[in-house]
Amino acid sequence: MPKQEVPLLQLTSYLPEGSFEDVHYYLQNHKVHLTVSRKRQTILGDYRHAHSNKNHRISVNGNLNNYAFLITLLHELAHLFTYEKFGSGVQAHGREWKDEFGKILAKFLLKKLFPPDIEKALLSTLKNPAASSCGDEKLLRVLHHYDKKYAGVHLVEQLVIGANFSIKDGRIFKKGEKIRKRFKCVEIKTGKLYLFSPLYKVQSI
């Protein structure tokens, strides 16, 4: 689906119960233009700072479950807070951003909005937040349990070695052995080798 601005009253359908009022406050107080984006494989959210009389802009993937949506939104809000305090002269995911993300995440953890397994993973994340909103594999693996389930859709790591699978563009691959953090897979049509994240969602064949 294309990007679309989310009316604030409809935002409740994307968020865990009990989180709307605080999220609403941040979006209104910091003048954030929030949009819901179509599914993106490499990023879950995006932030662009205010400029030329335009508000701060945040986009979050609309296919995320409510917990993942909130965590991604907090990740992007931390970029906003970092920009407002330090400008663009600091690293995107440096100490300043980690401090801001840690502070806002801690506030929401105190509200007990998350199931125990997600809360445990988030407490671990607080020690050293991942640079990418989809870079914390331990957290993503837990969040996956709360995704909508579709027939035949699996994570690459859930398939047995030698299993065939297809991806969104229709290409078919055979799963191979794991090399460090990724799986070596062969494209059936071309014989070319590709490395897949263990948490990449595919359609089993």
WOTA-V762709 format. One record per backbone hydrogen bond with DSSP energy under -1.0 kcal/mol. NH is the residue of the N-H (numbers start at 1). CO is the residue of the C=O. If there is no record, write none. Layout:
NH,CO  NH,CO
This chain:
4,36  6,34  10,7  13,10  14,11  19,16  23,19  24,20  25,21  26,22  27,23  28,24  29,25  30,26  32,27  33,56  35,58  36,4  37,60  46,59  48,57  54,51  56,31  57,48  58,33  59,46  60,35  61,44  62,37  69,65  70,66  71,67  72,68  73,69  74,70  75,71  76,72  77,73  78,74  80,76  81,77  82,78  83,79  84,80  85,81  86,82  87,83  94,91  98,94  99,95  100,96  101,97  102,98  103,99  104,100  105,101  106,102  107,103  108,104  109,105  110,106  112,109  119,115  120,116  121,117  122,118  123,119  124,120  125,121  126,122  127,124  135,132  137,135  140,136  141,137  142,138  143,139  144,140  145,142  146,143  147,144  153,150  154,202  156,200  157,198  158,155  159,156  162,175  163,160  165,173  166,203  167,171  170,167  173,165  174,186  175,163  176,184  179,182  182,179  183,196  184,177  185,194  186,174  187,192  188,172  191,187  194,185  196,183  200,197  202,154  203,166  204,152  205,164
